[in-house]
């Protein structure tokens, strides 16, 4: 809610529609949603443990333990594909 409170023009949010929402799953350690923007393609967003979201990347760094360790110490990580 704090993020939404920081938006100056809430009218911009009206073009975004959540078409699918998966609540937090303790097995996969993430939550995810599919978002549709009016007149544009859908995209997915996720929040959770970095190692649980790496499967979305085009190249799989899972085989690189040092990369995963570095990602896990960051307060947040954003992947844009």
PyMOL Python script that loads the backbone (N, CA, C, O; Angstrom):
from pymol import cmd

cmd.read_pdbstr("""\
ATOM      1  N   UNK A   1       0.812  -1.189   0.000  1.00  0.00           N
ATOM      2  CA  UNK A   1       0.000   0.000   0.000  1.00  0.00           C
ATOM      3  C   UNK A   1       0.860   1.258   0.000  1.00  0.00           C
ATOM      4  O   UNK A   1       0.453   2.282  -0.549  1.00  0.00           O
ATOM      5  N   UNK A   2       2.033   1.197   0.603  1.00  0.00           N
ATOM      6  CA  UNK A   2       2.906   2.365   0.633  1.00  0.00           C
ATOM      7  C   UNK A   2       3.328   2.754  -0.776  1.00  0.00           C
ATOM      8  O   UNK A   2       3.480   3.939  -1.072  1.00  0.00           O
ATOM      9  N   UNK A   3       3.519   1.768  -1.648  1.00  0.00           N
ATOM     10  CA  UNK A   3       3.896   2.070  -3.031  1.00  0.00           C
ATOM     11  C   UNK A   3       2.765   2.816  -3.728  1.00  0.00           C
ATOM     12  O   UNK A   3       3.002   3.811  -4.414  1.00  0.00           O
ATOM     13  N   UNK A   4       1.545   2.339  -3.554  1.00  0.00           N
ATOM     14  CA  UNK A   4       0.397   2.997  -4.172  1.00  0.00           C
ATOM     15  C   UNK A   4       0.205   4.418  -3.645  1.00  0.00           C
ATOM     16  O   UNK A   4      -0.210   5.304  -4.391  1.00  0.00           O
ATOM     17  N   UNK A   5       0.501   4.636  -2.378  1.00  0.00           N
ATOM     18  CA  UNK A   5       0.368   5.964  -1.791  1.00  0.00           C
ATOM     19  C   UNK A   5       1.350   6.951  -2.407  1.00  0.00           C
ATOM     20  O   UNK A   5       1.106   8.157  -2.393  1.00  0.00           O
ATOM     21  N   UNK A   6       2.451   6.455  -2.944  1.00  0.00           N
ATOM     22  CA  UNK A   6       3.458   7.318  -3.553  1.00  0.00           C
ATOM     23  C   UNK A   6       3.159   7.714  -4.985  1.00  0.00           C
ATOM     24  O   UNK A   6       3.889   8.522  -5.559  1.00  0.00           O
ATOM     25  N   UNK A   7       2.111   7.170  -5.578  1.00  0.00           N
ATOM     26  CA  UNK A   7       1.757   7.497  -6.970  1.00  0.00           C
ATOM     27  C   UNK A   7       1.018   8.821  -6.994  1.00  0.00           C
ATOM     28  O   UNK A   7       0.001   8.992  -6.322  1.00  0.00           O
ATOM     29  N   UNK A   8       1.538   9.756  -7.773  1.00  0.00           N
ATOM     30  CA  UNK A   8       0.953  11.096  -7.828  1.00  0.00           C
ATOM     31  C   UNK A   8      -0.308  11.144  -8.688  1.00  0.00           C
ATOM     32  O   UNK A   8      -1.249  11.869  -8.366  1.00  0.00           O
ATOM     33  N   UNK A   9      -0.332  10.376  -9.778  1.00  0.00           N
ATOM     34  CA  UNK A   9      -1.485  10.382 -10.673  1.00  0.00           C
ATOM     35  C   UNK A   9      -2.074   8.973 -10.732  1.00  0.00           C
ATOM     36  O   UNK A   9      -1.660   8.153 -11.552  1.00  0.00           O
ATOM     37  N   UNK A  10      -3.032   8.704  -9.864  1.00  0.00           N
ATOM     38  CA  UNK A  10      -3.613   7.363  -9.792  1.00  0.00           C
ATOM     39  C   UNK A  10      -4.447   7.013 -11.024  1.00  0.00           C
ATOM     40  O   UNK A  10      -4.788   5.846 -11.218  1.00  0.00           O
ATOM     41  N   UNK A  11      -4.777   7.979 -11.845  1.00  0.00           N
ATOM     42  CA  UNK A  11      -5.515   7.713 -13.084  1.00  0.00           C
ATOM     43  C   UNK A  11      -4.726   6.788 -14.018  1.00  0.00           C
ATOM     44  O   UNK A  11      -5.318   6.030 -14.786  1.00  0.00           O
ATOM     45  N   UNK A  12      -3.412   6.848 -13.953  1.00  0.00           N
ATOM     46  CA  UNK A  12      -2.571   6.011 -14.805  1.00  0.00           C
ATOM     47  C   UNK A  12      -2.750   4.527 -14.493  1.00  0.00           C
ATOM     48  O   UNK A  12      -2.528   3.681 -15.359  1.00  0.00           O
ATOM     49  N   UNK A  13      -3.145   4.209 -13.275  1.00  0.00           N
ATOM     50  CA  UNK A  13      -3.324   2.814 -12.884  1.00  0.00           C
ATOM     51  C   UNK A  13      -4.539   2.165 -13.541  1.00  0.00           C
ATOM     52  O   UNK A  13      -4.615   0.939 -13.619  1.00  0.00           O
ATOM     53  N   UNK A  14      -5.479   2.961 -14.009  1.00  0.00           N
ATOM     54  CA  UNK A  14      -6.711   2.427 -14.572  1.00  0.00           C
ATOM     55  C   UNK A  14      -6.485   1.628 -15.847  1.00  0.00           C
ATOM     56  O   UNK A  14      -7.326   0.805 -16.210  1.00  0.00           O
ATOM     57  N   UNK A  15      -5.366   1.851 -16.536  1.00  0.00           N
ATOM     58  CA  UNK A  15      -5.097   1.101 -17.767  1.00  0.00           C
ATOM     59  C   UNK A  15      -4.462  -0.259 -17.473  1.00  0.00           C
ATOM     60  O   UNK A  15      -4.276  -1.057 -18.392  1.00  0.00           O
ATOM     61  N   UNK A  16      -4.127  -0.539 -16.207  1.00  0.00           N
ATOM     62  CA  UNK A  16      -3.531  -1.816 -15.810  1.00  0.00           C
ATOM     63  C   UNK A  16      -4.616  -2.720 -15.225  1.00  0.00           C
ATOM     64  O   UNK A  16      -5.423  -2.289 -14.401  1.00  0.00           O
ATOM     65  N   UNK A  17      -4.621  -3.977 -15.665  1.00  0.00           N
ATOM     66  CA  UNK A  17      -5.589  -4.940 -15.157  1.00  0.00           C
ATOM     67  C   UNK A  17      -4.850  -6.218 -14.776  1.00  0.00           C
ATOM     68  O   UNK A  17      -4.065  -6.749 -15.561  1.00  0.00           O
ATOM     69  N   UNK A  18      -5.104  -6.700 -13.580  1.00  0.00           N
ATOM     70  CA  UNK A  18      -4.528  -7.968 -13.133  1.00  0.00           C
ATOM     71  C   UNK A  18      -5.413  -9.079 -13.696  1.00  0.00           C
ATOM     72  O   UNK A  18      -6.579  -9.205 -13.323  1.00  0.00           O
ATOM     73  N   UNK A  19      -4.841  -9.888 -14.604  1.00  0.00           N
ATOM     74  CA  UNK A  19      -5.613 -10.972 -15.211  1.00  0.00           C
ATOM     75  C   UNK A  19      -5.411 -12.301 -14.486  1.00  0.00           C
ATOM     76  O   UNK A  19      -6.220 -13.217 -14.633  1.00  0.00           O
ATOM     77  N   UNK A  20      -4.344 -12.408 -13.712  1.00  0.00           N
ATOM     78  CA  UNK A  20      -4.100 -13.617 -12.912  1.00  0.00           C
ATOM     79  C   UNK A  20      -3.264 -13.221 -11.701  1.00  0.00           C
ATOM     80  O   UNK A  20      -2.316 -12.445 -11.822  1.00  0.00           O
ATOM     81  N   UNK A  21      -3.613 -13.749 -10.548  1.00  0.00           N
ATOM     82  CA  UNK A  21      -2.833 -13.504  -9.334  1.00  0.00           C
ATOM     83  C   UNK A  21      -2.641 -14.817  -8.606  1.00  0.00           C
ATOM     84  O   UNK A  21      -3.605 -15.523  -8.307  1.00  0.00           O
ATOM     85  N   UNK A  22      -1.402 -15.137  -8.325  1.00  0.00           N
ATOM     86  CA  UNK A  22      -1.060 -16.333  -7.557  1.00  0.00           C
ATOM     87  C   UNK A  22      -0.548 -15.865  -6.201  1.00  0.00           C
ATOM     88  O   UNK A  22       0.539 -15.293  -6.124  1.00  0.00           O
ATOM     89  N   UNK A  23      -1.307 -16.095  -5.124  1.00  0.00           N
ATOM     90  CA  UNK A  23      -0.841 -15.681  -3.792  1.00  0.00           C
ATOM     91  C   UNK A  23       0.486 -16.359  -3.441  1.00  0.00           C
ATOM     92  O   UNK A  23       0.917 -17.299  -4.109  1.00  0.00           O
ATOM     93  N   UNK A  24       1.110 -15.871  -2.396  1.00  0.00           N
ATOM     94  CA  UNK A  24       2.386 -16.428  -1.972  1.00  0.00           C
ATOM     95  C   UNK A  24       2.265 -17.925  -1.786  1.00  0.00           C
ATOM     96  O   UNK A  24       1.338 -18.424  -1.147  1.00  0.00           O
ATOM     97  N   UNK A  25       3.221 -18.625  -2.359  1.00  0.00           N
ATOM     98  CA  UNK A  25       3.279 -20.079  -2.277  1.00  0.00           C
ATOM     99  C   UNK A  25       4.544 -20.441  -1.506  1.00  0.00           C
ATOM    100  O   UNK A  25       5.646 -20.223  -2.009  1.00  0.00           O
ATOM    101  N   UNK A  26       4.414 -20.987  -0.298  1.00  0.00           N
ATOM    102  CA  UNK A  26       5.608 -21.282   0.496  1.00  0.00           C
ATOM    103  C   UNK A  26       6.490 -22.368  -0.113  1.00  0.00           C
ATOM    104  O   UNK A  26       7.671 -22.456   0.222  1.00  0.00           O
ATOM    105  N   UNK A  27       5.942 -23.189  -0.996  1.00  0.00           N
ATOM    106  CA  UNK A  27       6.757 -24.212  -1.643  1.00  0.00           C
ATOM    107  C   UNK A  27       7.685 -23.577  -2.673  1.00  0.00           C
ATOM    108  O   UNK A  27       8.880 -23.871  -2.710  1.00  0.00           O
ATOM    109  N   UNK A  28       7.114 -22.687  -3.523  1.00  0.00           N
ATOM    110  CA  UNK A  28       7.919 -22.023  -4.558  1.00  0.00           C
ATOM    111  C   UNK A  28       8.529 -20.709  -4.081  1.00  0.00           C
ATOM    112  O   UNK A  28       9.360 -20.121  -4.773  1.00  0.00           O
ATOM    113  N   UNK A  29       8.125 -20.256  -2.918  1.00  0.00           N
ATOM    114  CA  UNK A  29       8.682 -19.069  -2.255  1.00  0.00           C
ATOM    115  C   UNK A  29       8.522 -17.788  -3.080  1.00  0.00           C
ATOM    116  O   UNK A  29       9.444 -16.978  -3.175  1.00  0.00           O
ATOM    117  N   UNK A  30       7.326 -17.621  -3.677  1.00  0.00           N
ATOM    118  CA  UNK A  30       7.077 -16.393  -4.432  1.00  0.00           C
ATOM    119  C   UNK A  30       5.579 -16.200  -4.628  1.00  0.00           C
ATOM    120  O   UNK A  30       4.784 -17.125  -4.457  1.00  0.00           O
ATOM    121  N   UNK A  31       5.221 -14.983  -4.989  1.00  0.00           N
ATOM    122  CA  UNK A  31       3.886 -14.658  -5.462  1.00  0.00           C
ATOM    123  C   UNK A  31       4.056 -14.075  -6.857  1.00  0.00           C
ATOM    124  O   UNK A  31       5.096 -13.488  -7.155  1.00  0.00           O
ATOM    125  N   UNK A  32       3.072 -14.224  -7.700  1.00  0.00           N
ATOM    126  CA  UNK A  32       3.200 -13.677  -9.046  1.00  0.00           C
ATOM    127  C   UNK A  32       1.850 -13.238  -9.576  1.00  0.00           C
ATOM    128  O   UNK A  32       0.801 -13.680  -9.107  1.00  0.00           O
ATOM    129  N   UNK A  33       1.902 -12.359 -10.561  1.00  0.00           N
ATOM    130  CA  UNK A  33       0.684 -11.854 -11.196  1.00  0.00           C
ATOM    131  C   UNK A  33       0.948 -11.637 -12.679  1.00  0.00           C
ATOM    132  O   UNK A  33       2.074 -11.385 -13.106  1.00  0.00           O
ATOM    133  N   UNK A  34      -0.121 -11.744 -13.442  1.00  0.00           N
ATOM    134  CA  UNK A  34      -0.075 -11.406 -14.863  1.00  0.00           C
ATOM    135  C   UNK A  34      -0.840 -10.105 -15.017  1.00  0.00           C
ATOM    136  O   UNK A  34      -1.965  -9.971 -14.535  1.00  0.00           O
ATOM    137  N   UNK A  35      -0.219  -9.147 -15.695  1.00  0.00           N
ATOM    138  CA  UNK A  35      -0.780  -7.805 -15.845  1.00  0.00           C
ATOM    139  C   UNK A  35      -1.046  -7.532 -17.316  1.00  0.00           C
ATOM    140  O   UNK A  35      -0.213  -7.833 -18.171  1.00  0.00           O
ATOM    141  N   UNK A  36      -2.203  -6.964 -17.609  1.00  0.00           N
ATOM    142  CA  UNK A  36      -2.548  -6.555 -18.969  1.00  0.00           C
ATOM    143  C   UNK A  36      -2.660  -5.036 -18.964  1.00  0.00           C
ATOM    144  O   UNK A  36      -3.374  -4.452 -18.148  1.00  0.00           O
ATOM    145  N   UNK A  37      -1.940  -4.409 -19.891  1.00  0.00           N
ATOM    146  CA  UNK A  37      -2.014  -2.959 -20.043  1.00  0.00           C
ATOM    147  C   UNK A  37      -2.855  -2.690 -21.278  1.00  0.00           C
ATOM    148  O   UNK A  37      -2.647  -3.295 -22.329  1.00  0.00           O
ATOM    149  N   UNK A  38      -3.795  -1.791 -21.143  1.00  0.00           N
ATOM    150  CA  UNK A  38      -4.711  -1.500 -22.240  1.00  0.00           C
ATOM    151  C   UNK A  38      -3.946  -1.189 -23.525  1.00  0.00           C
ATOM    152  O   UNK A  38      -3.128  -0.271 -23.568  1.00  0.00           O
ATOM    153  N   UNK A  39      -4.224  -1.969 -24.569  1.00  0.00           N
ATOM    154  CA  UNK A  39      -3.590  -1.753 -25.865  1.00  0.00           C
ATOM    155  C   UNK A  39      -2.186  -2.317 -25.982  1.00  0.00           C
ATOM    156  O   UNK A  39      -1.511  -2.073 -26.982  1.00  0.00           O
ATOM    157  N   UNK A  40      -1.733  -3.060 -24.992  1.00  0.00           N
ATOM    158  CA  UNK A  40      -0.381  -3.629 -25.006  1.00  0.00           C
ATOM    159  C   UNK A  40      -0.434  -5.097 -24.611  1.00  0.00           C
ATOM    160  O   UNK A  40      -1.480  -5.612 -24.216  1.00  0.00           O
ATOM    161  N   UNK A  41       0.703  -5.755 -24.723  1.00  0.00           N
ATOM    162  CA  UNK A  41       0.793  -7.173 -24.365  1.00  0.00           C
ATOM    163  C   UNK A  41       0.779  -7.354 -22.850  1.00  0.00           C
ATOM    164  O   UNK A  41       1.066  -6.425 -22.095  1.00  0.00           O
ATOM    165  N   UNK A  42       0.442  -8.563 -22.423  1.00  0.00           N
ATOM    166  CA  UNK A  42       0.510  -8.903 -21.014  1.00  0.00           C
ATOM    167  C   UNK A  42       1.963  -9.071 -20.581  1.00  0.00           C
ATOM    168  O   UNK A  42       2.836  -9.364 -21.398  1.00  0.00           O
ATOM    169  N   UNK A  43       2.212  -8.881 -19.281  1.00  0.00           N
ATOM    170  CA  UNK A  43       3.522  -9.176 -18.722  1.00  0.00           C
ATOM    171  C   UNK A  43       3.318  -9.747 -17.328  1.00  0.00           C
ATOM    172  O   UNK A  43       2.256  -9.579 -16.728  1.00  0.00           O
ATOM    173  N   UNK A  44       4.333 -10.417 -16.821  1.00  0.00           N
ATOM    174  CA  UNK A  44       4.261 -11.027 -15.498  1.00  0.00           C
ATOM    175  C   UNK A  44       5.188 -10.306 -14.536  1.00  0.00           C
ATOM    176  O   UNK A  44       6.245  -9.802 -14.916  1.00  0.00           O
ATOM    177  N   UNK A  45       4.766 -10.272 -13.289  1.00  0.00           N
ATOM    178  CA  UNK A  45       5.584  -9.723 -12.213  1.00  0.00           C
ATOM    179  C   UNK A  45       5.641 -10.759 -11.097  1.00  0.00           C
ATOM    180  O   UNK A  45       4.717 -11.554 -10.929  1.00  0.00           O
ATOM    181  N   UNK A  46       6.708 -10.745 -10.355  1.00  0.00           N
ATOM    182  CA  UNK A  46       6.854 -11.681  -9.253  1.00  0.00           C
ATOM    183  C   UNK A  46       7.583 -11.020  -8.099  1.00  0.00           C
ATOM    184  O   UNK A  46       8.361 -10.084  -8.292  1.00  0.00           O
ATOM    185  N   UNK A  47       7.329 -11.507  -6.918  1.00  0.00           N
ATOM    186  CA  UNK A  47       8.048 -11.063  -5.732  1.00  0.00           C
ATOM    187  C   UNK A  47       8.316 -12.310  -4.918  1.00  0.00           C
ATOM    188  O   UNK A  47       7.411 -13.101  -4.650  1.00  0.00           O
ATOM    189  N   UNK A  48       9.552 -12.474  -4.531  1.00  0.00           N
ATOM    190  CA  UNK A  48       9.881 -13.636  -3.724  1.00  0.00           C
ATOM    191  C   UNK A  48      11.373 -13.858  -3.673  1.00  0.00           C
ATOM    192  O   UNK A  48      12.168 -12.982  -4.012  1.00  0.00           O
ATOM    193  N   UNK A  49      11.730 -15.046  -3.243  1.00  0.00           N
ATOM    194  CA  UNK A  49      13.140 -15.402  -3.141  1.00  0.00           C
ATOM    195  C   UNK A  49      13.783 -15.371  -4.529  1.00  0.00           C
ATOM    196  O   UNK A  49      13.214 -15.912  -5.477  1.00  0.00           O
ATOM    197  N   UNK A  50      14.955 -14.751  -4.666  1.00  0.00           N
ATOM    198  CA  UNK A  50      15.588 -14.643  -5.995  1.00  0.00           C
ATOM    199  C   UNK A  50      15.747 -15.979  -6.697  1.00  0.00           C
ATOM    200  O   UNK A  50      15.510 -16.069  -7.901  1.00  0.00           O
ATOM    201  N   UNK A  51      16.140 -17.010  -5.980  1.00  0.00           N
ATOM    202  CA  UNK A  51      16.364 -18.294  -6.631  1.00  0.00           C
ATOM    203  C   UNK A  51      15.065 -18.881  -7.181  1.00  0.00           C
ATOM    204  O   UNK A  51      15.103 -19.737  -8.065  1.00  0.00           O
ATOM    205  N   UNK A  52      13.912 -18.432  -6.668  1.00  0.00           N
ATOM    206  CA  UNK A  52      12.639 -18.954  -7.156  1.00  0.00           C
ATOM    207  C   UNK A  52      12.160 -18.222  -8.404  1.00  0.00           C
ATOM    208  O   UNK A  52      11.255 -18.700  -9.088  1.00  0.00           O
ATOM    209  N   UNK A  53      12.744 -17.085  -8.708  1.00  0.00           N
ATOM    210  CA  UNK A  53      12.321 -16.306  -9.871  1.00  0.00           C
ATOM    211  C   UNK A  53      13.290 -16.416 -11.041  1.00  0.00           C
ATOM    212  O   UNK A  53      13.000 -15.922 -12.130  1.00  0.00           O
ATOM    213  N   UNK A  54      14.413 -17.044 -10.835  1.00  0.00           N
ATOM    214  CA  UNK A  54      15.430 -17.112 -11.886  1.00  0.00           C
ATOM    215  C   UNK A  54      14.991 -17.933 -13.092  1.00  0.00           C
ATOM    216  O   UNK A  54      15.568 -17.790 -14.170  1.00  0.00           O
ATOM    217  N   UNK A  55      13.991 -18.783 -12.939  1.00  0.00           N
ATOM    218  CA  UNK A  55      13.543 -19.603 -14.064  1.00  0.00           C
ATOM    219  C   UNK A  55      12.957 -18.760 -15.189  1.00  0.00           C
ATOM    220  O   UNK A  55      12.828 -19.250 -16.311  1.00  0.00           O
ATOM    221  N   UNK A  56      12.599 -17.506 -14.923  1.00  0.00           N
ATOM    222  CA  UNK A  56      12.045 -16.625 -15.960  1.00  0.00           C
ATOM    223  C   UNK A  56      13.124 -16.039 -16.861  1.00  0.00           C
ATOM    224  O   UNK A  56      12.818 -15.542 -17.945  1.00  0.00           O
ATOM    225  N   UNK A  57      14.363 -16.091 -16.435  1.00  0.00           N
ATOM    226  CA  UNK A  57      15.442 -15.505 -17.222  1.00  0.00           C
ATOM    227  C   UNK A  57      15.729 -16.347 -18.460  1.00  0.00           C
ATOM    228  O   UNK A  57      15.611 -17.572 -18.420  1.00  0.00           O
ATOM    229  N   UNK A  58      16.113 -15.687 -19.577  1.00  0.00           N
ATOM    230  CA  UNK A  58      16.399 -16.448 -20.798  1.00  0.00           C
ATOM    231  C   UNK A  58      17.608 -17.366 -20.661  1.00  0.00           C
ATOM    232  O   UNK A  58      17.640 -18.429 -21.280  1.00  0.00           O
ATOM    233  N   UNK A  59      18.598 -16.981 -19.868  1.00  0.00           N
ATOM    234  CA  UNK A  59      19.728 -17.871 -19.574  1.00  0.00           C
ATOM    235  C   UNK A  59      19.649 -18.204 -18.098  1.00  0.00           C
ATOM    236  O   UNK A  59      19.323 -17.344 -17.280  1.00  0.00           O
ATOM    237  N   UNK A  60      19.935 -19.405 -17.765  1.00  0.00           N
ATOM    238  CA  UNK A  60      19.739 -19.885 -16.406  1.00  0.00           C
ATOM    239  C   UNK A  60      21.014 -19.763 -15.560  1.00  0.00           C
ATOM    240  O   UNK A  60      21.933 -20.569 -15.706  1.00  0.00           O
ATOM    241  N   UNK A  61      21.070 -18.754 -14.674  1.00  0.00           N
ATOM    242  CA  UNK A  61      22.244 -18.614 -13.807  1.00  0.00           C
ATOM    243  C   UNK A  61      22.200 -19.540 -12.594  1.00  0.00           C
ATOM    244  O   UNK A  61      23.058 -19.451 -11.716  1.00  0.00           O
ATOM    245  N   UNK A  62      21.213 -20.422 -12.540  1.00  0.00           N
ATOM    246  CA  UNK A  62      21.077 -21.313 -11.384  1.00  0.00           C
ATOM    247  C   UNK A  62      22.326 -22.153 -11.185  1.00  0.00           C
ATOM    248  O   UNK A  62      22.642 -22.564 -10.069  1.00  0.00           O
ATOM    249  N   UNK A  63      23.031 -22.404 -12.275  1.00  0.00           N
ATOM    250  CA  UNK A  63      24.253 -23.198 -12.152  1.00  0.00           C
ATOM    251  C   UNK A  63      25.419 -22.377 -11.603  1.00  0.00           C
ATOM    252  O   UNK A  63      26.532 -22.887 -11.473  1.00  0.00           O
ATOM    253  N   UNK A  64      25.167 -21.121 -11.287  1.00  0.00           N
ATOM    254  CA  UNK A  64      26.205 -20.245 -10.770  1.00  0.00           C
ATOM    255  C   UNK A  64      25.894 -19.914  -9.304  1.00  0.00           C
ATOM    256  O   UNK A  64      25.240 -18.905  -9.036  1.00  0.00           O
ATOM    257  N   UNK A  65      26.343 -20.733  -8.358  1.00  0.00           N
ATOM    258  CA  UNK A  65      26.018 -20.512  -6.942  1.00  0.00           C
ATOM    259  C   UNK A  65      26.458 -19.151  -6.413  1.00  0.00           C
ATOM    260  O   UNK A  65      25.779 -18.572  -5.564  1.00  0.00           O
ATOM    261  N   UNK A  66      27.588 -18.632  -6.902  1.00  0.00           N
ATOM    262  CA  UNK A  66      28.040 -17.335  -6.380  1.00  0.00           C
ATOM    263  C   UNK A  66      27.092 -16.218  -6.805  1.00  0.00           C
ATOM    264  O   UNK A  66      26.896 -15.266  -6.049  1.00  0.00           O
ATOM    265  N   UNK A  67      26.501 -16.309  -7.995  1.00  0.00           N
ATOM    266  CA  UNK A  67      25.529 -15.305  -8.437  1.00  0.00           C
ATOM    267  C   UNK A  67      24.281 -15.365  -7.566  1.00  0.00           C
ATOM    268  O   UNK A  67      23.767 -14.328  -7.146  1.00  0.00           O
ATOM    269  N   UNK A  68      23.800 -16.545  -7.299  1.00  0.00           N
ATOM    270  CA  UNK A  68      22.614 -16.694  -6.458  1.00  0.00           C
ATOM    271  C   UNK A  68      22.881 -16.143  -5.065  1.00  0.00           C
ATOM    272  O   UNK A  68      22.022 -15.477  -4.486  1.00  0.00           O
ATOM    273  N   UNK A  69      24.050 -16.412  -4.529  1.00  0.00           N
ATOM    274  CA  UNK A  69      24.404 -15.908  -3.196  1.00  0.00           C
ATOM    275  C   UNK A  69      24.417 -14.377  -3.185  1.00  0.00           C
ATOM    276  O   UNK A  69      23.932 -13.759  -2.237  1.00  0.00           O
ATOM    277  N   UNK A  70      24.972 -13.765  -4.236  1.00  0.00           N
ATOM    278  CA  UNK A  70      24.990 -12.288  -4.310  1.00  0.00           C
ATOM    279  C   UNK A  70      23.585 -11.725  -4.437  1.00  0.00           C
ATOM    280  O   UNK A  70      23.281 -10.698  -3.831  1.00  0.00           O
ATOM    281  N   UNK A  71      22.711 -12.380  -5.218  1.00  0.00           N
ATOM    282  CA  UNK A  71      21.343 -11.896  -5.371  1.00  0.00           C
ATOM    283  C   UNK A  71      20.576 -11.964  -4.061  1.00  0.00           C
ATOM    284  O   UNK A  71      19.759 -11.090  -3.773  1.00  0.00           O
ATOM    285  N   UNK A  72      20.829 -12.981  -3.278  1.00  0.00           N
ATOM    286  CA  UNK A  72      20.076 -13.184  -2.046  1.00  0.00           C
ATOM    287  C   UNK A  72      20.388 -12.151  -0.975  1.00  0.00           C
ATOM    288  O   UNK A  72      19.593 -11.990  -0.049  1.00  0.00           O
ATOM    289  N   UNK A  73      21.504 -11.448  -1.059  1.00  0.00           N
ATOM    290  CA  UNK A  73      21.815 -10.443  -0.042  1.00  0.00           C
ATOM    291  C   UNK A  73      21.267  -9.064  -0.409  1.00  0.00           C
ATOM    292  O   UNK A  73      21.293  -8.150   0.416  1.00  0.00           O
ATOM    293  N   UNK A  74      20.773  -8.907  -1.631  1.00  0.00           N
ATOM    294  CA  UNK A  74      20.204  -7.626  -2.049  1.00  0.00           C
ATOM    295  C   UNK A  74      18.811  -7.457  -1.459  1.00  0.00           C
ATOM    296  O   UNK A  74      18.083  -8.441  -1.330  1.00  0.00           O
ATOM    297  N   UNK A  75      18.411  -6.217  -1.090  1.00  0.00           N
ATOM    298  CA  UNK A  75      17.077  -6.029  -0.529  1.00  0.00           C
ATOM    299  C   UNK A  75      15.972  -6.268  -1.542  1.00  0.00           C
ATOM    300  O   UNK A  75      14.871  -6.675  -1.170  1.00  0.00           O
ATOM    301  N   UNK A  76      16.245  -6.023  -2.805  1.00  0.00           N
ATOM    302  CA  UNK A  76      15.273  -6.291  -3.857  1.00  0.00           C
ATOM    303  C   UNK A  76      16.009  -6.442  -5.181  1.00  0.00           C
ATOM    304  O   UNK A  76      17.065  -5.845  -5.387  1.00  0.00           O
ATOM    305  N   UNK A  77      15.461  -7.217  -6.044  1.00  0.00           N
ATOM    306  CA  UNK A  77      16.059  -7.446  -7.348  1.00  0.00           C
ATOM    307  C   UNK A  77      14.950  -7.324  -8.377  1.00  0.00           C
ATOM    308  O   UNK A  77      13.862  -7.869  -8.190  1.00  0.00           O
ATOM    309  N   UNK A  78      15.219  -6.612  -9.461  1.00  0.00           N
ATOM    310  CA  UNK A  78      14.231  -6.467 -10.525  1.00  0.00           C
ATOM    311  C   UNK A  78      14.812  -7.024 -11.794  1.00  0.00           C
ATOM    312  O   UNK A  78      15.908  -6.641 -12.203  1.00  0.00           O
ATOM    313  N   UNK A  79      14.083  -7.932 -12.429  1.00  0.00           N
ATOM    314  CA  UNK A  79      14.466  -8.454 -13.723  1.00  0.00           C
ATOM    315  C   UNK A  79      13.479  -7.930 -14.749  1.00  0.00           C
ATOM    316  O   UNK A  79      12.270  -8.070 -14.565  1.00  0.00           O
ATOM    317  N   UNK A  80      13.958  -7.344 -15.798  1.00  0.00           N
ATOM    318  CA  UNK A  80      13.081  -6.886 -16.883  1.00  0.00           C
ATOM    319  C   UNK A  80      13.426  -7.689 -18.113  1.00  0.00           C
ATOM    320  O   UNK A  80      14.568  -7.673 -18.572  1.00  0.00           O
ATOM    321  N   UNK A  81      12.456  -8.384 -18.646  1.00  0.00           N
ATOM    322  CA  UNK A  81      12.675  -9.219 -19.812  1.00  0.00           C
ATOM    323  C   UNK A  81      11.927  -8.664 -20.998  1.00  0.00           C
ATOM    324  O   UNK A  81      11.987  -9.233 -22.088  1.00  0.00           O
TER     325      UNK A  81
END
""", "prot")
cmd.dss("prot")
cmd.show_as("cartoon", "prot")
cmd.util.cbc("prot")
cmd.orient("prot")
